[in-house]
Amino acid sequence: MTGTELLAGASPSVQALAVIGVVLLEAIALYVGYGAVEEAVGPAVLDRLAKAR
């Protein structure tokens, strides 16, 4: 699922480090992605919410 199945012959420690690395990369990608979305859409949403009051 995470690509670590390609390390079938590797030791459990190497597999664990690979999983940690994949999770860390996913977290960074989500952080950057959500930050970009918030930067692009946030002001419009806040303006619309302010006008609704």
PDBQT receptor file of N, H, CA, C and O in Angstrom, charges set to zero:
ATOM      1  N   MET A   1       0.802  -1.202   0.000  1.00  0.00    +0.000 N 
ATOM      2  CA  MET A   1       0.000   0.000   0.000  1.00  0.00    +0.000 C 
ATOM      3  C   MET A   1       0.846   1.268   0.000  1.00  0.00    +0.000 C 
ATOM      4  O   MET A   1       0.551   2.227  -0.713  1.00  0.00    +0.000 OA
ATOM      5  N   THR A   2       1.889   1.257   0.802  1.00  0.00    +0.000 N 
ATOM      6  H   THR A   2       2.129   0.477   1.381  1.00  0.00    +0.000 HD
ATOM      7  CA  THR A   2       2.724   2.453   0.909  1.00  0.00    +0.000 C 
ATOM      8  C   THR A   2       3.971   2.371   0.042  1.00  0.00    +0.000 C 
ATOM      9  O   THR A   2       4.778   3.300   0.025  1.00  0.00    +0.000 OA
ATOM     10  N   GLY A   3       4.130   1.293  -0.662  1.00  0.00    +0.000 N 
ATOM     11  H   GLY A   3       3.474   0.538  -0.648  1.00  0.00    +0.000 HD
ATOM     12  CA  GLY A   3       5.322   1.113  -1.466  1.00  0.00    +0.000 C 
ATOM     13  C   GLY A   3       6.401   0.358  -0.727  1.00  0.00    +0.000 C 
ATOM     14  O   GLY A   3       7.398  -0.052  -1.322  1.00  0.00    +0.000 OA
ATOM     15  N   THR A   4       6.208   0.168   0.579  1.00  0.00    +0.000 N 
ATOM     16  H   THR A   4       5.398   0.501   1.062  1.00  0.00    +0.000 HD
ATOM     17  CA  THR A   4       7.227  -0.541   1.355  1.00  0.00    +0.000 C 
ATOM     18  C   THR A   4       7.185  -2.044   1.114  1.00  0.00    +0.000 C 
ATOM     19  O   THR A   4       8.103  -2.759   1.517  1.00  0.00    +0.000 OA
ATOM     20  N   GLU A   5       6.118  -2.539   0.454  1.00  0.00    +0.000 N 
ATOM     21  H   GLU A   5       5.373  -1.958   0.126  1.00  0.00    +0.000 HD
ATOM     22  CA  GLU A   5       6.082  -3.968   0.141  1.00  0.00    +0.000 C 
ATOM     23  C   GLU A   5       7.169  -4.338  -0.863  1.00  0.00    +0.000 C 
ATOM     24  O   GLU A   5       7.472  -5.516  -1.051  1.00  0.00    +0.000 OA
ATOM     25  N   LEU A   6       7.746  -3.343  -1.498  1.00  0.00    +0.000 N 
ATOM     26  H   LEU A   6       7.500  -2.386  -1.345  1.00  0.00    +0.000 HD
ATOM     27  CA  LEU A   6       8.862  -3.589  -2.411  1.00  0.00    +0.000 C 
ATOM     28  C   LEU A   6      10.128  -3.951  -1.644  1.00  0.00    +0.000 C 
ATOM     29  O   LEU A   6      11.102  -4.433  -2.222  1.00  0.00    +0.000 OA
ATOM     30  N   LEU A   7      10.101  -3.711  -0.333  1.00  0.00    +0.000 N 
ATOM     31  H   LEU A   7       9.310  -3.318   0.136  1.00  0.00    +0.000 HD
ATOM     32  CA  LEU A   7      11.257  -4.018   0.513  1.00  0.00    +0.000 C 
ATOM     33  C   LEU A   7      11.069  -5.347   1.235  1.00  0.00    +0.000 C 
ATOM     34  O   LEU A   7      11.442  -5.477   2.401  1.00  0.00    +0.000 OA
ATOM     35  N   ALA A   8      10.505  -6.317   0.565  1.00  0.00    +0.000 N 
ATOM     36  H   ALA A   8      10.202  -6.211  -0.383  1.00  0.00    +0.000 HD
ATOM     37  CA  ALA A   8      10.162  -7.591   1.203  1.00  0.00    +0.000 C 
ATOM     38  C   ALA A   8      11.371  -8.281   1.829  1.00  0.00    +0.000 C 
ATOM     39  O   ALA A   8      11.233  -8.923   2.871  1.00  0.00    +0.000 OA
ATOM     40  N   GLY A   9      12.530  -8.167   1.231  1.00  0.00    +0.000 N 
ATOM     41  H   GLY A   9      12.641  -7.647   0.384  1.00  0.00    +0.000 HD
ATOM     42  CA  GLY A   9      13.710  -8.830   1.765  1.00  0.00    +0.000 C 
ATOM     43  C   GLY A   9      14.470  -8.001   2.780  1.00  0.00    +0.000 C 
ATOM     44  O   GLY A   9      15.458  -8.468   3.347  1.00  0.00    +0.000 OA
ATOM     45  N   ALA A  10      14.026  -6.788   3.016  1.00  0.00    +0.000 N 
ATOM     46  H   ALA A  10      13.223  -6.409   2.555  1.00  0.00    +0.000 HD
ATOM     47  CA  ALA A  10      14.733  -5.905   3.946  1.00  0.00    +0.000 C 
ATOM     48  C   ALA A  10      14.404  -6.276   5.385  1.00  0.00    +0.000 C 
ATOM     49  O   ALA A  10      13.411  -6.945   5.670  1.00  0.00    +0.000 OA
ATOM     50  N   SER A  11      15.265  -5.821   6.271  1.00  0.00    +0.000 N 
ATOM     51  H   SER A  11      16.071  -5.278   6.039  1.00  0.00    +0.000 HD
ATOM     52  CA  SER A  11      15.040  -6.098   7.689  1.00  0.00    +0.000 C 
ATOM     53  C   SER A  11      13.837  -5.287   8.190  1.00  0.00    +0.000 C 
ATOM     54  O   SER A  11      13.461  -4.282   7.586  1.00  0.00    +0.000 OA
ATOM     55  N   PRO A  12      13.251  -5.728   9.280  1.00  0.00    +0.000 N 
ATOM     56  CA  PRO A  12      12.109  -4.991   9.836  1.00  0.00    +0.000 C 
ATOM     57  C   PRO A  12      12.446  -3.544  10.193  1.00  0.00    +0.000 C 
ATOM     58  O   PRO A  12      11.588  -2.666  10.094  1.00  0.00    +0.000 OA
ATOM     59  N   SER A  13      13.679  -3.292  10.603  1.00  0.00    +0.000 N 
ATOM     60  H   SER A  13      14.375  -4.005  10.683  1.00  0.00    +0.000 HD
ATOM     61  CA  SER A  13      14.078  -1.926  10.935  1.00  0.00    +0.000 C 
ATOM     62  C   SER A  13      14.068  -1.035   9.701  1.00  0.00    +0.000 C 
ATOM     63  O   SER A  13      13.631   0.114   9.769  1.00  0.00    +0.000 OA
ATOM     64  N   VAL A  14      14.538  -1.548   8.591  1.00  0.00    +0.000 N 
ATOM     65  H   VAL A  14      14.892  -2.481   8.536  1.00  0.00    +0.000 HD
ATOM     66  CA  VAL A  14      14.544  -0.788   7.339  1.00  0.00    +0.000 C 
ATOM     67  C   VAL A  14      13.116  -0.559   6.866  1.00  0.00    +0.000 C 
ATOM     68  O   VAL A  14      12.785   0.528   6.392  1.00  0.00    +0.000 OA
ATOM     69  N   GLN A  15      12.276  -1.567   6.992  1.00  0.00    +0.000 N 
ATOM     70  H   GLN A  15      12.546  -2.450   7.377  1.00  0.00    +0.000 HD
ATOM     71  CA  GLN A  15      10.867  -1.416   6.608  1.00  0.00    +0.000 C 
ATOM     72  C   GLN A  15      10.181  -0.368   7.479  1.00  0.00    +0.000 C 
ATOM     73  O   GLN A  15       9.405   0.445   6.977  1.00  0.00    +0.000 OA
ATOM     74  N   ALA A  16      10.462  -0.382   8.779  1.00  0.00    +0.000 N 
ATOM     75  H   ALA A  16      11.092  -1.042   9.187  1.00  0.00    +0.000 HD
ATOM     76  CA  ALA A  16       9.863   0.595   9.688  1.00  0.00    +0.000 C 
ATOM     77  C   ALA A  16      10.323   2.004   9.332  1.00  0.00    +0.000 C 
ATOM     78  O   ALA A  16       9.516   2.933   9.330  1.00  0.00    +0.000 OA
ATOM     79  N   LEU A  17      11.596   2.173   9.033  1.00  0.00    +0.000 N 
ATOM     80  H   LEU A  17      12.252   1.418   9.035  1.00  0.00    +0.000 HD
ATOM     81  CA  LEU A  17      12.101   3.489   8.636  1.00  0.00    +0.000 C 
ATOM     82  C   LEU A  17      11.480   3.953   7.330  1.00  0.00    +0.000 C 
ATOM     83  O   LEU A  17      11.220   5.142   7.149  1.00  0.00    +0.000 OA
ATOM     84  N   ALA A  18      11.244   3.021   6.423  1.00  0.00    +0.000 N 
ATOM     85  H   ALA A  18      11.455   2.055   6.570  1.00  0.00    +0.000 HD
ATOM     86  CA  ALA A  18      10.603   3.372   5.151  1.00  0.00    +0.000 C 
ATOM     87  C   ALA A  18       9.169   3.847   5.381  1.00  0.00    +0.000 C 
ATOM     88  O   ALA A  18       8.725   4.816   4.764  1.00  0.00    +0.000 OA
ATOM     89  N   VAL A  19       8.449   3.165   6.264  1.00  0.00    +0.000 N 
ATOM     90  H   VAL A  19       8.809   2.378   6.765  1.00  0.00    +0.000 HD
ATOM     91  CA  VAL A  19       7.078   3.583   6.576  1.00  0.00    +0.000 C 
ATOM     92  C   VAL A  19       7.079   4.961   7.214  1.00  0.00    +0.000 C 
ATOM     93  O   VAL A  19       6.252   5.803   6.864  1.00  0.00    +0.000 OA
ATOM     94  N   ILE A  20       7.986   5.203   8.137  1.00  0.00    +0.000 N 
ATOM     95  H   ILE A  20       8.658   4.519   8.421  1.00  0.00    +0.000 HD
ATOM     96  CA  ILE A  20       8.086   6.520   8.776  1.00  0.00    +0.000 C 
ATOM     97  C   ILE A  20       8.390   7.594   7.735  1.00  0.00    +0.000 C 
ATOM     98  O   ILE A  20       7.817   8.683   7.781  1.00  0.00    +0.000 OA
ATOM     99  N   GLY A  21       9.271   7.297   6.813  1.00  0.00    +0.000 N 
ATOM    100  H   GLY A  21       9.736   6.412   6.776  1.00  0.00    +0.000 HD
ATOM    101  CA  GLY A  21       9.601   8.248   5.753  1.00  0.00    +0.000 C 
ATOM    102  C   GLY A  21       8.408   8.549   4.857  1.00  0.00    +0.000 C 
ATOM    103  O   GLY A  21       8.173   9.704   4.501  1.00  0.00    +0.000 OA
ATOM    104  N   VAL A  22       7.657   7.520   4.492  1.00  0.00    +0.000 N 
ATOM    105  H   VAL A  22       7.848   6.581   4.782  1.00  0.00    +0.000 HD
ATOM    106  CA  VAL A  22       6.473   7.710   3.647  1.00  0.00    +0.000 C 
ATOM    107  C   VAL A  22       5.433   8.550   4.373  1.00  0.00    +0.000 C 
ATOM    108  O   VAL A  22       4.847   9.455   3.778  1.00  0.00    +0.000 OA
ATOM    109  N   VAL A  23       5.197   8.266   5.644  1.00  0.00    +0.000 N 
ATOM    110  H   VAL A  23       5.674   7.531   6.127  1.00  0.00    +0.000 HD
ATOM    111  CA  VAL A  23       4.219   9.024   6.423  1.00  0.00    +0.000 C 
ATOM    112  C   VAL A  23       4.660  10.473   6.550  1.00  0.00    +0.000 C 
ATOM    113  O   VAL A  23       3.834  11.381   6.451  1.00  0.00    +0.000 OA
ATOM    114  N   LEU A  24       5.938  10.700   6.766  1.00  0.00    +0.000 N 
ATOM    115  H   LEU A  24       6.609   9.963   6.847  1.00  0.00    +0.000 HD
ATOM    116  CA  LEU A  24       6.452  12.067   6.873  1.00  0.00    +0.000 C 
ATOM    117  C   LEU A  24       6.273  12.827   5.563  1.00  0.00    +0.000 C 
ATOM    118  O   LEU A  24       5.877  13.993   5.576  1.00  0.00    +0.000 OA
ATOM    119  N   LEU A  25       6.556  12.188   4.443  1.00  0.00    +0.000 N 
ATOM    120  H   LEU A  25       6.878  11.241   4.432  1.00  0.00    +0.000 HD
ATOM    121  CA  LEU A  25       6.361  12.837   3.145  1.00  0.00    +0.000 C 
ATOM    122  C   LEU A  25       4.890  13.141   2.876  1.00  0.00    +0.000 C 
ATOM    123  O   LEU A  25       4.562  14.191   2.323  1.00  0.00    +0.000 OA
ATOM    124  N   GLU A  26       4.008  12.230   3.265  1.00  0.00    +0.000 N 
ATOM    125  H   GLU A  26       4.274  11.378   3.714  1.00  0.00    +0.000 HD
ATOM    126  CA  GLU A  26       2.580  12.480   3.100  1.00  0.00    +0.000 C 
ATOM    127  C   GLU A  26       2.137  13.663   3.953  1.00  0.00    +0.000 C 
ATOM    128  O   GLU A  26       1.352  14.496   3.500  1.00  0.00    +0.000 OA
ATOM    129  N   ALA A  27       2.632  13.740   5.176  1.00  0.00    +0.000 N 
ATOM    130  H   ALA A  27       3.269  13.063   5.544  1.00  0.00    +0.000 HD
ATOM    131  CA  ALA A  27       2.270  14.842   6.065  1.00  0.00    +0.000 C 
ATOM    132  C   ALA A  27       2.751  16.170   5.497  1.00  0.00    +0.000 C 
ATOM    133  O   ALA A  27       2.027  17.164   5.556  1.00  0.00    +0.000 OA
ATOM    134  N   ILE A  28       3.948  16.202   4.954  1.00  0.00    +0.000 N 
ATOM    135  H   ILE A  28       4.536  15.394   4.906  1.00  0.00    +0.000 HD
ATOM    136  CA  ILE A  28       4.473  17.438   4.361  1.00  0.00    +0.000 C 
ATOM    137  C   ILE A  28       3.644  17.836   3.154  1.00  0.00    +0.000 C 
ATOM    138  O   ILE A  28       3.320  19.012   2.986  1.00  0.00    +0.000 OA
ATOM    139  N   ALA A  29       3.295  16.871   2.313  1.00  0.00    +0.000 N 
ATOM    140  H   ALA A  29       3.558  15.916   2.450  1.00  0.00    +0.000 HD
ATOM    141  CA  ALA A  29       2.486  17.168   1.132  1.00  0.00    +0.000 C 
ATOM    142  C   ALA A  29       1.117  17.715   1.523  1.00  0.00    +0.000 C 
ATOM    143  O   ALA A  29       0.639  18.671   0.913  1.00  0.00    +0.000 OA
ATOM    144  N   LEU A  30       0.484  17.126   2.526  1.00  0.00    +0.000 N 
ATOM    145  H   LEU A  30       0.873  16.349   3.023  1.00  0.00    +0.000 HD
ATOM    146  CA  LEU A  30      -0.816  17.615   2.974  1.00  0.00    +0.000 C 
ATOM    147  C   LEU A  30      -0.703  19.006   3.578  1.00  0.00    +0.000 C 
ATOM    148  O   LEU A  30      -1.561  19.856   3.339  1.00  0.00    +0.000 OA
ATOM    149  N   TYR A  31       0.339  19.246   4.354  1.00  0.00    +0.000 N 
ATOM    150  H   TYR A  31       1.036  18.556   4.549  1.00  0.00    +0.000 HD
ATOM    151  CA  TYR A  31       0.539  20.555   4.971  1.00  0.00    +0.000 C 
ATOM    152  C   TYR A  31       0.696  21.637   3.901  1.00  0.00    +0.000 C 
ATOM    153  O   TYR A  31       0.084  22.701   3.991  1.00  0.00    +0.000 OA
ATOM    154  N   VAL A  32       1.507  21.359   2.905  1.00  0.00    +0.000 N 
ATOM    155  H   VAL A  32       2.004  20.495   2.832  1.00  0.00    +0.000 HD
ATOM    156  CA  VAL A  32       1.725  22.325   1.819  1.00  0.00    +0.000 C 
ATOM    157  C   VAL A  32       0.455  22.477   0.982  1.00  0.00    +0.000 C 
ATOM    158  O   VAL A  32       0.080  23.594   0.624  1.00  0.00    +0.000 OA
ATOM    159  N   GLY A  33      -0.202  21.374   0.673  1.00  0.00    +0.000 N 
ATOM    160  H   GLY A  33       0.102  20.467   0.964  1.00  0.00    +0.000 HD
ATOM    161  CA  GLY A  33      -1.413  21.420  -0.142  1.00  0.00    +0.000 C 
ATOM    162  C   GLY A  33      -2.533  22.183   0.529  1.00  0.00    +0.000 C 
ATOM    163  O   GLY A  33      -3.151  23.049  -0.090  1.00  0.00    +0.000 OA
ATOM    164  N   TYR A  34      -2.805  21.872   1.793  1.00  0.00    +0.000 N 
ATOM    165  H   TYR A  34      -2.303  21.168   2.296  1.00  0.00    +0.000 HD
ATOM    166  CA  TYR A  34      -3.866  22.578   2.502  1.00  0.00    +0.000 C 
ATOM    167  C   TYR A  34      -3.506  24.037   2.718  1.00  0.00    +0.000 C 
ATOM    168  O   TYR A  34      -4.386  24.897   2.707  1.00  0.00    +0.000 OA
ATOM    169  N   GLY A  35      -2.235  24.328   2.915  1.00  0.00    +0.000 N 
ATOM    170  H   GLY A  35      -1.520  23.629   2.924  1.00  0.00    +0.000 HD
ATOM    171  CA  GLY A  35      -1.810  25.719   3.046  1.00  0.00    +0.000 C 
ATOM    172  C   GLY A  35      -2.064  26.497   1.770  1.00  0.00    +0.000 C 
ATOM    173  O   GLY A  35      -2.501  27.647   1.819  1.00  0.00    +0.000 OA
ATOM    174  N   ALA A  36      -1.797  25.886   0.634  1.00  0.00    +0.000 N 
ATOM    175  H   ALA A  36      -1.442  24.952   0.594  1.00  0.00    +0.000 HD
ATOM    176  CA  ALA A  36      -2.036  26.548  -0.649  1.00  0.00    +0.000 C 
ATOM    177  C   ALA A  36      -3.522  26.778  -0.886  1.00  0.00    +0.000 C 
ATOM    178  O   ALA A  36      -3.923  27.838  -1.366  1.00  0.00    +0.000 OA
ATOM    179  N   VAL A  37      -4.336  25.785  -0.548  1.00  0.00    +0.000 N 
ATOM    180  H   VAL A  37      -4.010  24.924  -0.157  1.00  0.00    +0.000 HD
ATOM    181  CA  VAL A  37      -5.788  25.938  -0.701  1.00  0.00    +0.000 C 
ATOM    182  C   VAL A  37      -6.301  27.043   0.208  1.00  0.00    +0.000 C 
ATOM    183  O   VAL A  37      -7.106  27.873  -0.213  1.00  0.00    +0.000 OA
ATOM    184  N   GLU A  38      -5.841  27.056   1.445  1.00  0.00    +0.000 N 
ATOM    185  H   GLU A  38      -5.187  26.382   1.787  1.00  0.00    +0.000 HD
ATOM    186  CA  GLU A  38      -6.282  28.091   2.389  1.00  0.00    +0.000 C 
ATOM    187  C   GLU A  38      -5.853  29.470   1.914  1.00  0.00    +0.000 C 
ATOM    188  O   GLU A  38      -6.607  30.435   2.040  1.00  0.00    +0.000 OA
ATOM    189  N   GLU A  39      -4.670  29.565   1.380  1.00  0.00    +0.000 N 
ATOM    190  H   GLU A  39      -4.057  28.781   1.278  1.00  0.00    +0.000 HD
ATOM    191  CA  GLU A  39      -4.168  30.839   0.872  1.00  0.00    +0.000 C 
ATOM    192  C   GLU A  39      -4.994  31.327  -0.312  1.00  0.00    +0.000 C 
ATOM    193  O   GLU A  39      -5.237  32.526  -0.449  1.00  0.00    +0.000 OA
ATOM    194  N   ALA A  40      -5.422  30.410  -1.159  1.00  0.00    +0.000 N 
ATOM    195  H   ALA A  40      -5.225  29.436  -1.047  1.00  0.00    +0.000 HD
ATOM    196  CA  ALA A  40      -6.169  30.775  -2.362  1.00  0.00    +0.000 C 
ATOM    197  C   ALA A  40      -7.642  31.050  -2.069  1.00  0.00    +0.000 C 
ATOM    198  O   ALA A  40      -8.223  31.965  -2.653  1.00  0.00    +0.000 OA
ATOM    199  N   VAL A  41      -8.251  30.280  -1.181  1.00  0.00    +0.000 N 
ATOM    200  H   VAL A  41      -7.779  29.537  -0.706  1.00  0.00    +0.000 HD
ATOM    201  CA  VAL A  41      -9.695  30.350  -0.968  1.00  0.00    +0.000 C 
ATOM    202  C   VAL A  41     -10.060  31.108   0.314  1.00  0.00    +0.000 C 
ATOM    203  O   VAL A  41     -11.158  31.654   0.417  1.00  0.00    +0.000 OA
ATOM    204  N   GLY A  42      -9.169  31.142   1.264  1.00  0.00    +0.000 N 
ATOM    205  H   GLY A  42      -8.277  30.698   1.181  1.00  0.00    +0.000 HD
ATOM    206  CA  GLY A  42      -9.457  31.731   2.566  1.00  0.00    +0.000 C 
ATOM    207  C   GLY A  42     -10.003  33.148   2.531  1.00  0.00    +0.000 C 
ATOM    208  O   GLY A  42     -11.038  33.403   3.146  1.00  0.00    +0.000 OA
ATOM    209  N   PRO A  43      -9.358  34.085   1.841  1.00  0.00    +0.000 N 
ATOM    210  CA  PRO A  43      -9.866  35.463   1.831  1.00  0.00    +0.000 C 
ATOM    211  C   PRO A  43     -11.284  35.578   1.273  1.00  0.00    +0.000 C 
ATOM    212  O   PRO A  43     -12.089  36.345   1.802  1.00  0.00    +0.000 OA
ATOM    213  N   ALA A  44     -11.601  34.839   0.227  1.00  0.00    +0.000 N 
ATOM    214  H   ALA A  44     -10.947  34.216  -0.202  1.00  0.00    +0.000 HD
ATOM    215  CA  ALA A  44     -12.944  34.893  -0.347  1.00  0.00    +0.000 C 
ATOM    216  C   ALA A  44     -13.983  34.365   0.635  1.00  0.00    +0.000 C 
ATOM    217  O   ALA A  44     -15.072  34.928   0.752  1.00  0.00    +0.000 OA
ATOM    218  N   VAL A  45     -13.653  33.293   1.338  1.00  0.00    +0.000 N 
ATOM    219  H   VAL A  45     -12.768  32.836   1.243  1.00  0.00    +0.000 HD
ATOM    220  CA  VAL A  45     -14.583  32.729   2.313  1.00  0.00    +0.000 C 
ATOM    221  C   VAL A  45     -14.787  33.697   3.473  1.00  0.00    +0.000 C 
ATOM    222  O   VAL A  45     -15.916  33.907   3.916  1.00  0.00    +0.000 OA
ATOM    223  N   LEU A  46     -13.714  34.279   3.962  1.00  0.00    +0.000 N 
ATOM    224  H   LEU A  46     -12.797  34.108   3.603  1.00  0.00    +0.000 HD
ATOM    225  CA  LEU A  46     -13.831  35.224   5.072  1.00  0.00    +0.000 C 
ATOM    226  C   LEU A  46     -14.621  36.464   4.666  1.00  0.00    +0.000 C 
ATOM    227  O   LEU A  46     -15.414  36.975   5.458  1.00  0.00    +0.000 OA
ATOM    228  N   ASP A  47     -14.416  36.953   3.449  1.00  0.00    +0.000 N 
ATOM    229  H   ASP A  47     -13.772  36.539   2.806  1.00  0.00    +0.000 HD
ATOM    230  CA  ASP A  47     -15.196  38.096   2.968  1.00  0.00    +0.000 C 
ATOM    231  C   ASP A  47     -16.676  37.762   2.892  1.00  0.00    +0.000 C 
ATOM    232  O   ASP A  47     -17.523  38.558   3.296  1.00  0.00    +0.000 OA
ATOM    233  N   ARG A  48     -16.980  36.588   2.375  1.00  0.00    +0.000 N 
ATOM    234  H   ARG A  48     -16.292  35.942   2.046  1.00  0.00    +0.000 HD
ATOM    235  CA  ARG A  48     -18.393  36.187   2.249  1.00  0.00    +0.000 C 
ATOM    236  C   ARG A  48     -19.024  36.017   3.629  1.00  0.00    +0.000 C 
ATOM    237  O   ARG A  48     -20.184  36.377   3.828  1.00  0.00    +0.000 OA
ATOM    238  N   LEU A  49     -18.276  35.475   4.573  1.00  0.00    +0.000 N 
ATOM    239  H   LEU A  49     -17.334  35.182   4.412  1.00  0.00    +0.000 HD
ATOM    240  CA  LEU A  49     -18.804  35.320   5.937  1.00  0.00    +0.000 C 
ATOM    241  C   LEU A  49     -19.025  36.681   6.592  1.00  0.00    +0.000 C 
ATOM    242  O   LEU A  49     -20.002  36.864   7.319  1.00  0.00    +0.000 OA
ATOM    243  N   ALA A  50     -18.142  37.623   6.346  1.00  0.00    +0.000 N 
ATOM    244  H   ALA A  50     -17.349  37.474   5.755  1.00  0.00    +0.000 HD
ATOM    245  CA  ALA A  50     -18.276  38.963   6.930  1.00  0.00    +0.000 C 
ATOM    246  C   ALA A  50     -19.491  39.681   6.341  1.00  0.00    +0.000 C 
ATOM    247  O   ALA A  50     -20.173  40.418   7.053  1.00  0.00    +0.000 OA
ATOM    248  N   LYS A  51     -19.765  39.478   5.078  1.00  0.00    +0.000 N 
ATOM    249  H   LYS A  51     -19.211  38.879   4.500  1.00  0.00    +0.000 HD
ATOM    250  CA  LYS A  51     -20.928  40.125   4.440  1.00  0.00    +0.000 C 
ATOM    251  C   LYS A  51     -22.234  39.482   4.862  1.00  0.00    +0.000 C 
ATOM    252  O   LYS A  51     -23.282  40.122   4.788  1.00  0.00    +0.000 OA
ATOM    253  N   ALA A  52     -22.198  38.231   5.302  1.00  0.00    +0.000 N 
ATOM    254  H   ALA A  52     -21.346  37.711   5.362  1.00  0.00    +0.000 HD
ATOM    255  CA  ALA A  52     -23.422  37.524   5.695  1.00  0.00    +0.000 C 
ATOM    256  C   ALA A  52     -23.973  38.054   6.998  1.00  0.00    +0.000 C 
ATOM    257  O   ALA A  52     -25.158  37.863   7.275  1.00  0.00    +0.000 OA
ATOM    258  N   ARG A  53     -23.185  38.695   7.789  1.00  0.00    +0.000 N 
ATOM    259  H   ARG A  53     -22.223  38.849   7.564  1.00  0.00    +0.000 HD
ATOM    260  CA  ARG A  53     -23.640  39.192   9.095  1.00  0.00    +0.000 C 
ATOM    261  C   ARG A  53     -24.421  40.424   8.979  1.00  0.00    +0.000 C 
ATOM    262  O   ARG A  53     -24.874  40.965   9.988  1.00  0.00    +0.000 OA
TER     263      ARG A  53
